[in-house]
Every structure is written in C-alpha cells, then in structure tokens.
Amino acid sequence: MNIVVLDGYTENPGDLSWAPLKALGHLTVMDRTNPGDEAAIIRRLKEADAAITNKTPISEAVLDACPRLRYIGVLATGYDCVDVKAAGERGIPVTNIPAYGSEAVGQFAIALLLEICHHIGAHDAGVHAGKWEKSPDWCYWDFPLTELSGKTLGVIGFGRIGQTTGRIAHAMGMRVLACSGHTAAGTKSDFAVYKDRDSLLGAADVIALHCPLTEETRGMINRSTIEKMKDGVILINNARGGLIVEQDLADALNTGKVAAAGLDVVSTEPIRPDNPLLHARNCIITPHISWAARECRERIMRCAADNLRAWQKGEPVNVVNM
C-alpha cells in the first residue's frame, strides 16, 4: 500500500517518528504541498492508495484524477479540507482525529485570557529592556491589571474543549455560563449554567468561542452580536477564525466596546497582511498553535495510524462521511 502524507511538517517538524504509519505500508512524507496548486496535489497522490492530509485540500477534481485512492485520513478534528461528499460517493472513507487536544486547547484559551489580564510578555520585555532598574518606584505596571475571580465567563460551544476552559475558569473563581445547541437553557452542570446565546452575550465579562464552524455559526460575532455584549468585554477565540467578522471586531476593539481579544485563529491562514485585526487595539494574535503541544501531536500520530490500520482490517473507525 502506498501512503502519501501531503503536509507532514506541522504535525511532525522532526521531534516525532513516522514509524506508526511506516508500519502500515510504503510511506512518502511531504513536508508541504502548495494548497493552491491542484496539479501538484494530483501528482503527489496519483499512485497513492491512502492520502494523509492536515490542511492541504482534496477536492472532487483531485479525487477524479486519482482513481487509485481508496482512503483519506485527516490529521485534525476538522475535515473541511476534504470534499467528504464527493469522497463518500466514490466509496472513499474520510477519517479524522477526535478529541486529541481538549486539555491543551482549553489551557491555551486560558493562557490568552491571562495574558490579556496581566500583560506578562510586555512587562517581561520592559524589565529586560532596563525599565525596572530605572524605575523610581519599587514596581510599575504599564497596563491595567485584571482579577478574574468573581467575573463571568461565557463559553459558546460546550463540548470537551469548552468544558475544559470552563472548568479551569471555575477553579479560578469565575462564574461560568455555557451555550450549546445540545443542552437547554437553564440546565446546570457541576460548574456551569446553560443560557441561550443572547443571554450569555449580555451577561459575560469574558466570552470564549469553542464551537465548530458551520453555516449557522459563520460570522456569529459581528456588529449586531457585539452590540449585545457588555461594554469592555474580553473575547477569546481559538476555535475557528470564520466565527468572527473581523472588521466588525477590529472596529469594536478600536472604540473600546470590546476591551481586548485573544485570538489563535483568523479567517485566512496564514494571516493576510491586510487583516484588520493586525492593527486593532488590544488584540493578541498567535499563529494557530493551541493544538500543537507535543503530547497532542503524539496522540494525532497514534490515532492516524490506528484509523488506517482499522480500515485495512475492514473495521473502519472515526469515519466522517459514511
């Protein structure tokens, strides 16, 4: 079996082993494949029986040009890079990696929030630049510092990751509100109260997005929904960039309606130089790395191999299109 990994570098920049997949067939690993070069994708998959991709798109045209292809594995939970409908019509299962990084992604959401509240990076840079040694006082701070205990966190999307974020926030003394399409408003968990989305938007001091990107949720944070939020709200998003209308958020940051935003995702990645959030006030942006702890990537590698092995045995798991 010929197995081709289209974009292996982000999963394994050299600190992991591809041995679990090598054990299942002849493995070819490409560090990167230009996502806009469909001809290159076809060339690399022409002789493949199994394709492994992270973000490189596999379209219907690619499937038509690669009739040997019988399996597609995605090195992530989200699988919108693959035309899953077209793959299913051709009898090609598409598998994903569920629940590999809930703890790390929730931890990263809280890290973004804590950076906003304490500006640790900026103060560390100031100390190393000599500002403290020149201070006439025994301490200084260049930004307002915020205590989270007693404040309200609203989590939109209360699956594994959202619950992790909520649990950590609760441990810090925050009140936790949750919004989920699967649980009715008014329901209570061990540490959260479920609300409808508009009620949550109006009550939360901090809003964390942990929902999937669907047609229903695309652009859910926009001028209209921001108007329903408290003045000075903090927004955290390490789910999907498309959940936010970025110009609307930039405008709200620049007026102070939104006090700060911590973002690990944007609508187009890598970020474009004309993204309005690059020049918005009080906006922290990291390069989509919530998922990238080594422990998470080790789980991805194991699960990707387990998925392929199960399919080879005729017992497929984690199939998203059949």
Residue pairs with C-beta under 8 A, 6 or more apart in sequence:
1 24
1 25
1 26
1 49
1 50
1 312
2 25
2 26
2 28
2 47
2 48
2 49
2 50
2 68
3 21
3 24
3 25
3 26
3 27
3 28
3 48
3 49
3 50
3 51
3 52
3 308
4 27
4 28
4 30
4 44
4 45
4 48
4 50
4 51
4 52
5 18
5 21
5 27
5 28
5 29
5 30
5 52
5 53
6 30
6 33
6 41
6 44
6 45
6 51
6 52
6 53
6 54
6 56
7 30
7 31
7 32
7 33
7 53
7 54
7 55
7 56
8 18
8 29
8 30
8 31
8 52
8 54
9 31
9 32
10 54
10 55
10 292
11 54
11 75
11 297
11 300
11 301
12 18
12 29
12 297
12 301
15 294
16 294
16 297
16 298
16 301
17 301
18 27
18 29
18 301
20 301
20 302
20 304
20 305
21 27
21 52
21 301
21 304
21 305
21 308
23 305
24 305
24 308
24 309
24 312
25 49
25 50
28 44
28 48
30 44
33 40
33 41
33 44
33 56
34 40
35 55
35 56
35 57
38 59
38 61
38 62
41 56
41 57
41 58
41 62
42 61
42 62
42 65
42 66
45 51
45 58
45 62
45 66
45 69
46 65
46 66
46 68
47 68
48 66
48 68
48 69
49 68
49 69
49 70
49 71
50 69
50 70
50 71
50 72
50 73
50 308
51 58
51 66
51 69
51 71
51 72
51 73
52 72
52 73
52 74
52 75
52 304
52 308
53 72
53 73
53 74
53 75
53 81
53 82
54 74
54 75
54 76
54 81
55 76
55 81
56 81
57 81
57 82
58 72
58 81
58 82
58 83
58 87
59 83
59 86
60 83
60 86
63 69
63 83
63 86
63 87
63 90
63 92
69 92
70 91
70 92
71 92
71 93
71 95
71 308
71 311
72 82
72 87
72 92
72 93
72 94
72 95
73 94
73 95
73 96
73 304
73 307
73 308
74 81
74 82
74 94
74 95
74 96
74 97
75 97
75 300
75 304
76 96
76 97
76 291
76 300
77 96
77 97
77 98
77 99
77 100
78 96
78 212
78 213
78 240
79 94
79 96
79 320
80 213
82 94
84 94
84 320
84 321
85 321
87 93
87 94
87 321
88 94
88 321
88 322
93 311
93 316
93 319
93 321
93 322
94 319
94 320
94 321
95 307
95 308
95 311
95 316
95 317
95 318
95 319
95 320
96 318
96 320
97 299
97 300
97 303
97 304
97 307
97 318
98 303
98 318
99 160
100 291
100 296
100 299
100 300
100 303
101 161
101 290
101 291
101 293
101 296
101 299
102 160
102 161
102 163
102 164
103 164
104 290
104 291
104 293
104 295
104 296
105 161
105 164
105 210
105 238
105 290
105 291
106 161
106 162
106 163
106 164
106 165
106 167
106 168
106 210
107 164
107 168
108 238
108 264
108 289
108 290
109 161
109 165
109 208
109 210
109 236
109 238
109 262
109 290
110 165
110 168
110 169
112 236
112 238
112 262
112 263
112 264
112 284
112 286
113 148
113 206
113 208
113 234
113 236
113 262
114 120
115 121
115 262
115 284
116 146
116 234
116 260
116 262
116 282
116 284
117 145
117 146
117 147
117 148
118 145
118 146
119 141
119 142
119 143
119 145
122 142
122 143
123 141
123 142
126 132
126 142
131 140
132 139
132 140
148 169
148 172
148 173
148 174
148 206
149 172
149 173
149 174
150 173
150 174
150 175
151 174
151 175
151 205
151 206
152 174
152 175
152 176
152 177
152 203
152 204
152 205
152 206
153 165
153 166
153 169
153 174
153 175
153 176
153 177
153 204
153 205
153 206
153 207
153 208
154 177
154 178
154 179
154 195
154 200
154 201
154 203
154 204
154 206
154 207
154 208
155 162
155 163
155 165
155 166
155 176
155 177
155 178
155 179
155 192
155 207
155 208
155 210
156 162
156 179
156 197
156 200
156 207
156 208
156 209
156 210
156 211
156 220
157 179
157 180
157 209
157 210
157 211
157 212
157 239
158 166
158 178
158 179
158 180
158 183
158 192
158 194
158 210
159 180
159 210
161 210
161 239
162 178
162 180
162 208
162 210
162 211
163 189
163 192
165 208
165 210
166 176
166 178
166 191
166 192
167 191
169 176
169 206
170 176
170 191
170 192
174 206
176 191
176 192
176 193
177 192
177 193
177 194
177 195
177 199
177 200
177 203
177 204
178 189
178 192
178 193
178 194
178 195
178 200
179 194
179 195
179 196
179 197
179 200
180 194
183 194
184 194
185 194
185 195
185 196
185 199
186 193
186 194
187 193
187 194
188 194
195 203
198 228
200 207
201 207
201 225
201 228
201 229
202 228
202 229
202 230
203 230
204 229
204 230
204 233
205 230
205 232
205 233
205 234
206 233
206 234
206 235
206 236
207 229
207 233
207 234
207 235
207 236
208 236
208 237
209 221
209 235
209 236
209 237
209 238
209 239
209 240
209 243
209 244
210 238
210 239
211 217
211 220
211 239
211 243
212 239
212 240
213 239
213 240
213 242
213 243
217 243
218 242
218 243
219 242
219 243
219 244
219 245
220 243
220 244
221 235
221 237
221 243
221 244
221 245
221 248
221 249
222 244
222 245
222 248
223 245
223 248
223 251
223 252
226 248
226 249
226 252
226 257
226 258
227 257
229 257
229 258
231 256
231 257
232 256
232 257
232 258
232 259
233 257
233 258
233 259
234 258
234 259
234 260
234 261
234 262
235 244
235 249
235 258
235 260
235 261
235 262
236 261
236 262
236 263
237 243
237 244
237 261
237 262
237 263
237 264
237 265
238 262
238 263
238 264
238 265
238 290
239 265
240 265
241 263
241 265
241 266
241 267
241 268
241 269
242 267
244 263
244 267
246 266
246 267
246 275
246 276
246 277
247 276
249 258
249 261
249 277
249 280
250 276
250 277
250 279
250 280
250 283
252 258
253 260
253 261
253 277
253 280
253 281
253 282
253 283
254 280
254 281
256 281
259 282
260 282
260 283
260 284
261 277
261 280
261 282
261 283
261 284
262 284
263 277
263 283
263 284
263 285
263 286
264 285
264 286
264 287
264 288
264 289
264 290
265 288
266 275
266 277
266 285
267 275
268 275
269 287
269 288
270 287
271 278
271 285
271 287
277 283
277 285
278 285
291 297
303 318
306 317
307 316
307 317
307 318
310 316
310 317
311 317
316 322
